[in-house]
Amino acid sequence: MLRKSALFAASLLLVISLLLSACGKPRPTLVNGKMNIVASFYPLYDFASKIGGNHVNVINLVPAGVEPHDWSPKSKDIQNLTKSDLLLYLGAGFEGWVKDTLDSLPKDAKVTPVETSKGITFMKAVEEEEHASHGTGKDHQEGANDPHVWLSPVNAKIIAGNIKDALVKADAAHQADYEANFKRLSDQLDQLDNKFRTQLAPAPNKDIVVTHQAFAYLAKEYGLTEKPIMGLSPDAEPTSQDMKDILGFIKTNHVKYIFFEELVSDKLAKTLAKDAGVQTMVLNPLEGLTEEQSKKGADYLSIMEDNLNNLIKALQ
């Protein structure tokens, strides 16, 4: 009888354990005694965490492994947002949910929205002109501007500066710490920019083929030519004419690799690479981290270093 009871108890604990693990990680919560900041996606979370240090609790709204373009806040996210001090968002239509969400918050919500891309000159989205004639209207939802400004370290420094200013304004008592932390991050971004500039300059090839049109700012900054298979939205679908154009571009420009990203399917990139007789490689748009990257402590700087190394290899 005792043995049966023990077996039943062990089985019950196993079931409970499996149920808990299936629920995944608990969503982040607010912390008393710190400035609570909600960031709309990963780069803003990373910069705010580095600049704010021990004085802030930063919540990344988009969970690890989730692509942010079509993400929208859930009830728990709205609760955190309502009670937070700052909402950091990029702007330029990247987060389509921001305006309606802010308009729906109760009047006593104390959160201050901060558009972190202020001061950056946006580029027009190429597919507004190039893809319209091909009938791919699926990825015009983001408007006329290409929002992927953070992939230029020069622009990333501007974004970080706007975050620092918002923290200082909200919590002047810790201004010295915020300024010092920003200076450290700013210097690291300058070093990253210099690495991209000096190490890509000698590359014999300058053409990159990417699945997701996210690298226009990076390409412009360092003298590269971006040829996207799809438009701004990573789940957009290319037409047969688009595919024909890409294959022609690969052949004419002696492209050796097609770049894809981790948070969306690599099926199209691999199919096209097989047809073209080339290889595939990751170029991360840093819209979010995978679970594995989060566990390893990856951040904006380390992922951008990986991007640089992959670009150098592909452009030889």
C-alpha positions in Angstrom: 0.0 0.0 0.0 2.8 2.4 0.9 4.7 1.5 -2.3 1.5 2.3 -4.3 1.2 5.7 -2.5 4.8 6.5 -3.2 4.5 5.7 -6.8 1.3 7.8 -7.1 3.0 10.7 -5.4 6.1 10.4 -7.7 3.8 10.3 -10.8 1.9 13.3 -9.6 5.1 15.3 -9.1 6.2 14.3 -12.6 3.0 15.5 -14.1 3.2 18.8 -12.2 6.8 19.3 -13.3 5.9 18.7 -16.9 3.0 21.1 -16.7 5.1 23.8 -15.2 7.9 23.4 -17.8 5.2 23.5 -20.6 4.1 26.9 -19.3 7.6 28.3 -20.0 9.3 31.1 -18.2 7.1 33.5 -16.2 6.6 36.9 -17.9 8.8 39.7 -16.3 7.2 41.9 -13.7 7.6 45.4 -12.2 10.1 45.9 -9.4 9.5 48.3 -6.5 12.2 50.8 -5.7 13.5 51.0 -9.3 12.5 52.9 -12.4 10.4 50.5 -14.4 11.0 50.7 -18.2 9.1 48.8 -20.9 11.0 48.4 -24.2 9.2 47.6 -27.4 11.9 45.2 -28.7 15.4 43.9 -28.0 17.9 46.7 -29.0 16.0 49.2 -26.9 15.9 46.7 -24.0 19.7 46.1 -24.3 20.6 49.8 -24.4 18.3 50.8 -21.6 19.6 48.0 -19.4 23.2 49.0 -20.0 22.6 52.8 -19.5 20.2 52.3 -16.5 22.3 49.8 -14.7 21.1 48.9 -11.2 18.7 51.9 -11.0 16.3 50.4 -13.6 14.1 47.4 -14.2 13.7 46.9 -18.0 11.1 44.7 -19.5 11.5 43.5 -23.1 7.9 43.2 -24.3 8.7 40.8 -27.1 9.8 37.4 -25.7 13.0 35.6 -26.8 12.6 33.8 -30.1 9.6 35.9 -31.3 9.8 38.0 -34.4 8.5 41.5 -33.5 6.9 42.8 -36.7 3.5 41.3 -36.2 3.7 41.1 -32.4 1.1 42.9 -30.3 0.8 43.3 -26.5 -1.2 40.9 -24.3 -3.1 41.8 -21.2 -0.1 41.3 -18.9 2.0 43.5 -21.1 -0.7 46.2 -20.9 -0.7 46.0 -17.1 3.1 46.4 -17.0 2.9 49.3 -19.4 0.2 51.1 -17.4 2.3 51.0 -14.2 5.7 51.6 -15.8 7.6 54.9 -15.8 8.8 54.8 -19.4 7.8 53.1 -22.7 10.7 53.0 -25.1 9.7 52.5 -28.7 11.4 53.0 -32.0 8.8 54.8 -34.1 8.6 55.1 -37.9 5.7 52.6 -37.9 7.8 49.7 -36.7 5.5 49.1 -33.7 2.0 49.4 -35.3 0.4 48.8 -31.9 1.9 51.8 -30.0 -0.6 54.5 -30.8 -3.8 52.5 -30.1 -2.3 51.0 -27.0 -1.4 54.3 -25.5 -4.8 55.8 -26.4 -6.5 52.9 -24.6 -4.5 53.3 -21.3 -6.4 54.7 -18.3 -6.1 58.4 -17.6 -4.1 57.8 -14.4 -1.4 55.8 -16.2 2.0 57.4 -15.4 4.0 55.9 -18.3 5.9 58.4 -20.5 6.3 57.3 -24.1 9.7 57.9 -25.6 10.3 57.7 -29.4 13.9 56.7 -29.5 14.6 57.3 -33.2 14.4 61.1 -32.9 17.2 62.8 -34.8 17.7 59.9 -37.3 17.1 60.5 -41.0 15.0 57.7 -42.4 15.4 56.1 -45.8 12.4 55.3 -48.0 11.4 51.7 -48.3 12.7 50.3 -51.6 9.7 48.0 -52.1 7.3 50.9 -52.1 8.7 51.5 -55.6 10.2 48.2 -56.7 7.7 45.6 -55.5 4.5 47.5 -56.2 4.5 46.5 -59.8 5.0 42.8 -58.9 1.7 42.8 -56.9 3.3 42.1 -53.5 1.1 44.4 -51.4 1.5 42.4 -48.3 4.4 44.3 -46.9 3.4 47.9 -47.2 1.9 48.0 -43.7 5.0 49.8 -42.2 4.5 52.9 -44.4 7.0 54.7 -46.5 10.0 54.6 -44.2 12.4 51.7 -43.6 12.5 51.4 -39.8 15.6 49.3 -39.4 17.9 52.2 -38.3 19.5 50.4 -35.4 21.6 48.1 -37.6 23.9 51.1 -38.3 26.1 51.5 -35.1 26.0 55.3 -35.9 22.2 55.3 -35.6 22.4 53.0 -32.6 24.4 55.6 -30.8 21.7 58.2 -31.5 19.1 55.8 -30.1 21.1 55.2 -27.0 21.6 58.9 -26.5 17.8 59.4 -26.7 17.3 56.7 -24.1 19.9 58.2 -21.8 18.2 61.6 -22.1 14.9 60.1 -21.2 16.4 58.3 -18.1 18.0 61.5 -16.9 14.8 63.5 -17.3 12.8 60.9 -15.4 15.4 60.3 -12.7 17.7 63.3 -12.4 19.1 62.0 -9.0 21.1 59.3 -10.9 22.2 61.5 -13.8 25.9 60.9 -13.2 25.5 57.2 -13.4 23.4 57.4 -16.5 25.9 59.7 -18.2 28.8 57.4 -17.3 27.1 54.3 -18.5 26.1 56.0 -21.7 29.7 57.1 -22.3 30.8 53.5 -21.9 28.2 52.2 -24.4 28.9 55.1 -26.8 32.6 54.3 -26.9 31.8 50.7 -27.6 29.5 51.7 -30.5 32.2 53.9 -31.9 34.6 51.0 -31.8 32.1 48.8 -33.5 31.6 51.4 -36.2 35.3 51.7 -36.7 35.6 47.9 -37.0 32.9 47.7 -39.7 34.4 50.6 -41.6 38.0 49.4 -41.6 37.4 45.7 -42.0 34.8 45.9 -44.8 36.6 48.6 -46.8 39.1 46.1 -48.3 36.5 43.5 -49.2 36.7 42.7 -52.9 32.9 42.3 -53.2 30.3 44.7 -51.9 27.0 43.0 -52.8 24.8 41.2 -50.2 21.7 39.1 -50.9 19.4 39.0 -47.9 16.0 37.4 -47.3 14.6 40.3 -45.3 15.1 43.9 -46.4 16.6 45.0 -43.1 20.1 46.0 -43.9 19.8 49.2 -46.0 21.2 51.5 -43.3 24.1 49.1 -42.6 24.8 48.8 -46.3 24.7 52.5 -46.9 27.0 53.2 -43.9 29.7 50.9 -45.1 29.5 51.0 -48.9 27.6 47.8 -49.6 24.7 47.0 -51.9 21.8 45.2 -50.4 19.6 43.0 -52.7 16.6 41.7 -50.7 14.6 38.7 -51.7 11.6 40.0 -49.7 10.6 43.4 -48.5 10.5 45.0 -45.0 8.1 42.4 -43.6 10.1 39.1 -43.0 7.1 37.0 -44.0 6.4 38.7 -47.3 6.3 36.5 -50.4 8.4 37.2 -53.5 6.9 36.7 -56.9 8.4 34.5 -59.6 9.8 37.7 -61.2 11.5 38.6 -57.9 13.1 35.2 -57.8 14.3 35.5 -61.4 15.8 38.9 -60.7 17.6 37.7 -57.6 19.1 34.7 -59.4 20.3 37.0 -62.2 21.8 39.4 -59.6 23.6 36.5 -57.8 25.1 35.3 -61.1 26.1 38.7 -62.5 27.7 39.9 -59.2 29.3 36.6 -58.3 27.5 36.4 -54.9 28.7 33.4 -52.8 26.2 33.5 -49.9 22.5 34.2 -49.3 21.9 35.7 -45.8 19.0 34.6 -43.7 17.9 35.3 -40.1 17.1 32.9 -37.2 13.7 34.2 -36.2 12.0 33.3 -39.5 12.1 30.2 -41.7 15.2 29.7 -43.8 13.4 27.5 -46.3 13.3 30.2 -49.1 16.9 31.1 -48.6 18.0 27.5 -48.9 15.8 26.8 -51.9 17.2 29.9 -53.7 20.8 29.1 -52.7 20.4 25.5 -54.1 19.0 26.9 -57.4 21.9 29.4 -57.6 24.6 27.0 -56.5 25.6 29.2 -53.5 25.6 28.8 -49.7 23.6 30.3 -46.9 24.7 32.2 -43.8 23.1 34.1 -41.0 22.9 37.9 -41.0 21.0 38.9 -37.8 18.7 41.9 -38.0 18.7 42.1 -34.2 14.9 42.4 -33.8 15.2 39.8 -31.0 17.3 37.1 -29.6 16.8 33.3 -29.7 16.5 31.4 -26.4 19.9 30.0 -26.9 21.5 33.5 -27.5 19.8 34.8 -24.4 21.2 32.0 -22.3 24.7 32.6 -23.6 24.5 36.3 -22.7 24.6 37.6 -26.3 23.8 41.3 -26.8 23.7 44.0 -29.5 27.4 44.3 -29.6 28.3 40.6 -29.8 25.6 39.9 -32.4 26.9 42.8 -34.5 30.4 41.4 -34.2 29.1 38.1 -35.5 27.4 39.9 -38.4 30.7 41.6 -39.3 32.6 38.3 -39.3 29.9 36.8 -41.5 30.0 39.7 -43.9 33.8 39.6 -44.2 33.6 35.9 -45.0 30.8 36.3 -47.6 32.4 39.3 -49.4 35.8 37.6 -50.1 
